[in-house]
Amino acid sequence: MKHIVVLGAGYAGLRTVIRLQKLLHGQAHITLINQNPYHYQTTALHEVAAGNIPPEKICFDIADLVDPAKTTFIVDRVSSFSPQTRLVHLIDHDDLHYDYCIVALGFVSETFGIEGAEENSLPMTNVRQAMQINEHIENQMAAYQPNHDANHLRIIICGAGFTGIELAGELADARPRYAKIAGVEPGQIEIEMIDASKRLLPMFNDALANYGIRLLHQLNIRITQHARINKIQPDLVDYRLDGEDSTTPLHQSQAGTIIWTTGVSGSSLVGQAGLQQRRGRVMVSPHLTAPNDDQLYLIGDVAAVMPPNGKRPYPTTAQIALSMANYVAEDLAARLNNRERPDAYSYHSQGTVASIGNTRALGMASGHSYMGYPASVLKKMIMNKSLLELGGAKQVIHKGRFDLYH
Ligand SMILES: Cc1cc2nc3c(=O)[nH]c(=O)nc-3n(C[C@H](O)[C@H](O)[C@H](O)COP(=O)(O)OP(=O)(O)OC[C@H]3O[C@@H](n4cnc5c(N)ncnc54)[C@H](O)[C@@H]3O)c2cc1C
């Protein structure tokens, strides 16, 4: 019997296992490895980081979805994998030999080598880090009471991309709660985003992007744009504005909470395995395998797929991770059943919606633009759909987003 090893139980890995369990009938045994016993919905990390929903709301047990007759689930950390020997090395378990391996190890925070970013700012790439951000903010608010240092009330988000903006919206919603802890008015909680890009929300057309920026201003979120972050010191972000050179003194913004959301890369294990990659992403074959290794699939945030006639790979999203997983399960099932493999992988985005807090959002879906409250409902429906694809109806009932009426 063939052995399929799946590394990572995020959107890509878990969905692959769920589909394979349906499509395979004794042709192969699956081993799924994940460093936690639970799956978390990464797309809601910012809500946990702001303390607006509890971590349990976005997590569910992986074991509940695993059919032990078809899949062995191992909770452990993958330390490395070798395409040459077809071995996966784990921290606390014996090496595993595979016939097919699906690498779905997801993303890590990218600091771009900026000095002090790792030591002096808080990343937000998993549920533990999101909880740490919430705890840090609450501690800062409590620390304001004895000394009235306004620094404790300031929050800086480094990076105003999709994730940074979604986080800013959630922090704005959380202001009344933070203010209560600090014993101040909500308006005294300052939120600033610092970002190098020329245009915010580049994934949206001008009308939508401008709407998003207006919303951020209305929520009293300061946006420092055209600002290249140079260094992070404890409680301090140093940056230069476009056009300024190294002779210009650095600008500084001060805050008791500094959160790092400038970007992500694919898992570093991909590069360590000797695969040709850029920022942890491998340009995969039309069947989503490594360029010279048809036994090794790479999906989700560790994979790069070029759109037809495109110049840049598709952005990494949960949506494309799920779509890749569906494809890989079909492809593997066809190979194991000696059937013709499906045509080359292709992707059709169903749209993108960015939330700015719980009841405001903006986005495009099925060729239509959505803004404000209707967009926030759409966002929650999209999250429920992903949850259905991963956790099934049971998880949608328990963890779905039905907080629609306000
Ligand atoms: C705040 C935020 C908001 C987002 N919003 C959206 C959105 O609205 N829509 C959208 O489509 N996308 C969104 N994204 C992007 C989306 O979350 C990612 O593209 C998606 O999670 C990628 O799926 P994946 O399966 O590749 O990786 P992940 O979901 O990160 O899963 C990787 C899994 O591998 C495990 N793992 C990692 N390393 C190891 C190891 N060494 N050993 C064992 N296990 C390991 C991890 O614990 C995790 O379970 C958002 C991301 C963030 C951070």
The ligand as an ORCA input file, in Angstrom:
! r2SCAN-3c Opt
* xyz 0 1
  C      -4.902     37.951      9.850
  C      -5.032     37.227      8.542
  C      -6.179     37.404      7.784
  C      -6.325     36.704      6.583
  N      -7.482     36.865      5.880
  C      -7.694     36.143      4.765
  C      -8.954     36.225      4.078
  O      -9.825     36.998      4.455
  N      -9.138     35.429      2.991
  C      -8.181     34.540      2.561
  O      -8.451     33.801      1.590
  N      -6.973     34.455      3.163
  C      -6.696     35.222      4.255
  N      -5.494     35.138      4.907
  C      -4.429     34.261      4.357
  C      -4.651     32.812      4.735
  O      -4.877     32.706      6.107
  C      -3.450     31.941      4.318
  O      -3.189     32.131      2.962
  C      -3.762     30.461      4.599
  O      -3.818     30.243      5.993
  C      -2.745     29.526      3.962
  O      -3.117     28.198      4.217
  P      -2.016     27.065      4.422
  O      -2.755     25.789      4.622
  O      -0.988     27.163      3.356
  O      -1.245     27.491      5.752
  P      -1.757     27.567      7.264
  O      -3.209     27.814      7.327
  O      -0.829     28.521      7.927
  O      -1.465     26.103      7.820
  C      -0.174     25.587      8.043
  C      -0.242     24.521      9.105
  O       1.025     23.903      9.227
  C       1.400     23.824     10.596
  N       2.863     23.830     10.650
  C       3.704     24.828     10.269
  N       4.982     24.456     10.443
  C       4.955     23.209     10.969
  C       5.959     22.269     11.331
  N       7.257     22.545     11.215
  N       5.568     21.067     11.796
  C       4.259     20.743     11.920
  N       3.265     21.588     11.580
  C       3.612     22.793     11.097
  C       0.753     25.050     11.222
  O       0.604     24.909     12.615
  C      -0.589     25.082     10.482
  O      -1.527     24.250     11.110
  C      -5.294     35.829      6.107
  C      -4.127     35.669      6.867
  C      -3.980     36.360      8.065
  C      -2.729     36.164      8.885
*
